Amino acid sequence: MPKQTFFNLPLEKKQRIINATYDLFIKEAYEDVNIRMITSRAEISIGSFYKYFHDKDELYLYLMSEIEKKIYGKEREKRGYFLLDSNMIPIEDICTPKEIAFNRTWYRVPVEVMMKFYFGEYSRELNSHVMDELKALKKSGRLKDFVDIDFAFHIYATSMFNIQMYFRDNNIDDEKERLRIKKDFYSKWFLGGILNEEAS
C-alpha cells in the first residue's frame, strides 16, 4: 500500500500522479515504464516518489485495486451483495474511459506482479466483502456443512490468478470471452461446490 504521505497530498497533486501513471501504462509495456518516466510526467521529484511509494509495482497495484474496489462497490451498492450475482454491471457504466483502459493493462503485466496482487495484501483487502458474504451464508445455513469459509475464501481469492494464467496460455484476449469464463467459474463451479442445493 502507498505510504501515508501519499494520502496526505492535496487532491490535485494526487490526481496528477494517478493520471500520469494511467497514461504511461496505457501507452507503454509494463516493463518499459520506469520511475523516472512517472515522476517526469507527474512533475514530481524521484525523491518525492519514494516518499509516497516503495516502488513501481506498489503504485501500479494500488491504482488497479482502487478501480476494482470501485467496481465491486458499485455492484454491492446496486444489489446489496456481490458473490451470489453473476450478472455484473458493465465496466463502462462504472469507470471512466481512462480507468477502463488502465484496467485492461492488467492482462499484460509480468506474472510476478500478478502474484503480488493475488497472493498479498491487495487481494485480502479487495476481497474482504467476499469473506463477509461467506460468513453470512454460513450463518444462514446456506453453505454445505463441510465448507470451511477460510479455505473457501482462499480458493476464491487465488483462483483468479489461475484463470489469468489460463487466458495467457490459451491466448484468450477477447473481453467478452474472458468475462464469460470468469462468470461460469464463479457461478457454476465455485458457488456450485459450496452452496446447499436449495440455496443455489
C-alpha positions as CSV (number, residue, x, y, z in Angstrom):
1,M,0.0,0.0,0.0
2,P,1.1,3.6,-0.5
3,K,2.7,5.4,2.4
4,Q,0.6,7.8,4.4
5,T,2.4,10.8,2.8
6,F,0.7,10.0,-0.5
7,F,-2.8,10.0,1.2
8,N,-1.9,13.4,2.8
9,L,-1.2,15.0,-0.6
10,P,-3.6,17.7,-1.9
11,L,-6.2,16.1,-4.2
12,E,-4.8,17.9,-7.3
13,K,-1.3,16.5,-6.8
14,K,-2.6,13.0,-6.1
15,Q,-4.7,13.1,-9.3
16,R,-1.7,14.3,-11.3
17,I,0.3,11.3,-10.2
18,I,-2.6,9.0,-10.9
19,N,-3.3,10.4,-14.4
20,A,0.4,10.3,-15.3
21,T,0.6,6.6,-14.2
22,Y,-2.6,5.8,-16.2
23,D,-1.2,7.4,-19.3
24,L,2.2,5.7,-19.2
25,F,0.9,2.2,-18.6
26,I,-1.9,2.5,-21.2
27,K,0.7,3.6,-23.8
28,E,3.8,1.5,-22.8
29,A,4.5,-2.1,-21.9
30,Y,4.8,-2.6,-18.1
31,E,8.5,-3.4,-18.3
32,D,9.2,-0.2,-20.3
33,V,7.8,2.1,-17.7
34,N,10.2,3.3,-15.1
35,I,10.0,5.7,-12.1
36,R,11.9,8.5,-13.9
37,M,9.2,8.5,-16.6
38,I,6.4,8.6,-13.9
39,T,8.0,11.4,-11.9
40,S,8.7,13.4,-15.1
41,R,5.2,13.1,-16.3
42,A,3.6,13.8,-12.9
43,E,6.0,16.7,-12.3
44,I,7.4,15.4,-9.0
45,S,10.9,14.5,-8.0
46,I,12.2,11.0,-7.7
47,G,12.8,11.6,-4.0
48,S,9.1,12.5,-3.6
49,F,8.1,9.3,-5.4
50,Y,9.9,7.2,-2.8
51,K,8.1,9.2,0.0
52,Y,4.8,8.0,-1.4
53,F,5.6,4.5,-2.8
54,H,8.1,1.8,-2.3
55,D,8.4,1.0,-6.0
56,K,6.6,1.0,-9.3
57,D,4.8,-2.3,-8.6
58,E,3.2,-0.8,-5.5
59,L,1.9,2.3,-7.4
60,Y,0.5,0.2,-10.2
61,L,-1.1,-2.4,-7.9
62,Y,-2.6,0.3,-5.7
63,L,-4.3,2.0,-8.7
64,M,-5.5,-1.3,-10.1
65,S,-7.0,-2.3,-6.7
66,E,-8.8,1.1,-6.4
67,I,-10.5,0.6,-9.8
68,E,-11.5,-3.0,-8.7
69,K,-12.9,-1.6,-5.4
70,K,-14.9,1.0,-7.3
71,I,-16.4,-1.8,-9.5
72,Y,-17.2,-4.1,-6.5
73,G,-18.6,-1.2,-4.5
74,K,-21.0,-0.2,-7.3
75,E,-22.1,-3.9,-7.6
76,R,-22.9,-4.0,-3.9
77,E,-24.5,-0.6,-3.8
78,K,-26.9,-1.6,-6.5
79,R,-27.7,-5.2,-5.4
80,G,-26.7,-5.4,-1.8
81,Y,-24.3,-8.3,-2.4
82,F,-21.6,-9.4,-4.9
83,L,-20.9,-13.1,-4.5
84,L,-24.3,-14.5,-5.5
85,D,-24.9,-12.4,-8.6
86,S,-23.4,-13.5,-11.9
87,N,-24.9,-10.5,-13.8
88,M,-22.2,-7.9,-13.4
89,I,-22.7,-4.3,-14.2
90,P,-20.8,-3.4,-17.4
91,I,-17.5,-1.7,-16.5
92,E,-18.5,1.2,-18.9
93,D,-21.3,2.1,-16.5
94,I,-18.9,2.4,-13.6
95,C,-15.5,3.6,-14.7
96,T,-14.1,6.4,-16.8
97,P,-12.6,5.6,-20.2
98,K,-9.1,6.1,-18.8
99,E,-9.8,3.8,-15.9
100,I,-11.1,1.2,-18.3
101,A,-8.0,1.4,-20.5
102,F,-5.7,1.2,-17.4
103,N,-7.7,-1.8,-16.0
104,R,-7.1,-3.7,-19.3
105,T,-3.4,-3.3,-19.0
106,W,-3.6,-6.0,-16.3
107,Y,-3.5,-8.7,-18.9
108,R,-0.1,-7.6,-20.0
109,V,1.8,-7.3,-16.7
110,P,4.5,-9.7,-15.6
111,V,3.4,-12.8,-13.8
112,E,5.4,-11.8,-10.7
113,V,3.3,-8.6,-10.4
114,M,0.1,-10.6,-10.6
115,M,1.3,-12.9,-7.9
116,K,2.0,-9.9,-5.6
117,F,-1.6,-8.9,-6.1
118,Y,-3.4,-12.2,-5.9
119,F,-1.4,-13.6,-3.0
120,G,-0.8,-10.5,-0.9
121,E,-2.5,-7.7,1.0
122,Y,-4.3,-6.2,-2.0
123,S,-6.2,-9.4,-2.6
124,R,-7.2,-9.7,1.1
125,E,-8.4,-6.1,1.2
126,L,-10.1,-6.2,-2.2
127,N,-12.0,-9.4,-1.4
128,S,-12.9,-8.7,2.2
129,H,-16.6,-8.3,1.1
130,V,-16.4,-11.9,-0.1
131,M,-15.4,-13.1,3.3
132,D,-18.3,-11.1,4.8
133,E,-20.7,-12.8,2.4
134,L,-19.3,-16.2,3.1
135,K,-19.8,-15.6,6.9
136,A,-23.4,-14.5,6.3
137,L,-24.1,-17.6,4.1
138,K,-22.6,-19.9,6.7
139,K,-24.6,-18.2,9.5
140,S,-27.8,-18.6,7.5
141,G,-27.1,-22.3,6.8
142,R,-26.8,-21.8,3.0
143,L,-23.4,-23.4,2.8
144,K,-22.8,-27.1,2.7
145,D,-21.8,-28.5,6.2
146,F,-18.2,-29.4,5.2
147,V,-17.4,-25.9,3.9
148,D,-14.6,-24.1,5.8
149,I,-15.1,-20.4,5.0
150,D,-11.3,-19.6,5.4
151,F,-10.5,-22.3,2.8
152,A,-13.3,-21.2,0.5
153,F,-12.1,-17.6,0.7
154,H,-8.6,-18.7,-0.2
155,I,-9.8,-20.6,-3.2
156,Y,-11.9,-17.7,-4.3
157,A,-9.2,-15.1,-3.9
158,T,-6.4,-17.1,-5.6
159,S,-8.4,-18.7,-8.4
160,M,-8.3,-15.5,-10.4
161,F,-4.6,-15.9,-10.8
162,N,-5.0,-19.3,-12.3
163,I,-7.7,-18.0,-14.6
164,Q,-5.4,-15.3,-15.8
165,M,-2.7,-17.9,-16.5
166,Y,-5.3,-19.9,-18.5
167,F,-6.1,-16.8,-20.6
168,R,-2.4,-16.2,-21.3
169,D,-1.6,-19.9,-22.1
170,N,-4.5,-20.1,-24.5
171,N,-4.2,-16.6,-26.0
172,I,-7.7,-15.7,-24.9
173,D,-7.8,-11.9,-25.4
174,D,-11.5,-11.3,-26.2
175,E,-13.0,-9.3,-23.3
176,K,-16.5,-10.9,-23.6
177,E,-15.0,-14.4,-23.6
178,R,-12.8,-13.7,-20.6
179,L,-15.9,-12.4,-18.7
180,R,-17.9,-15.5,-19.7
181,I,-15.2,-17.8,-18.4
182,K,-14.9,-15.9,-15.1
183,K,-18.6,-15.8,-14.6
184,D,-19.0,-19.5,-15.3
185,F,-16.3,-20.4,-12.9
186,Y,-17.6,-18.4,-10.0
187,S,-21.3,-19.1,-10.5
188,K,-21.2,-22.7,-11.6
189,W,-18.0,-24.2,-10.2
190,F,-17.2,-22.2,-7.1
191,L,-20.8,-21.5,-5.8
192,G,-22.0,-24.9,-7.0
193,G,-19.4,-26.5,-4.8
194,I,-20.2,-24.7,-1.6
195,L,-23.9,-23.8,-1.6
196,N,-26.6,-26.2,-0.4
197,E,-28.8,-27.2,-3.4
198,E,-31.8,-25.3,-2.1
199,A,-29.6,-22.2,-1.8
200,S,-28.2,-22.4,-5.3
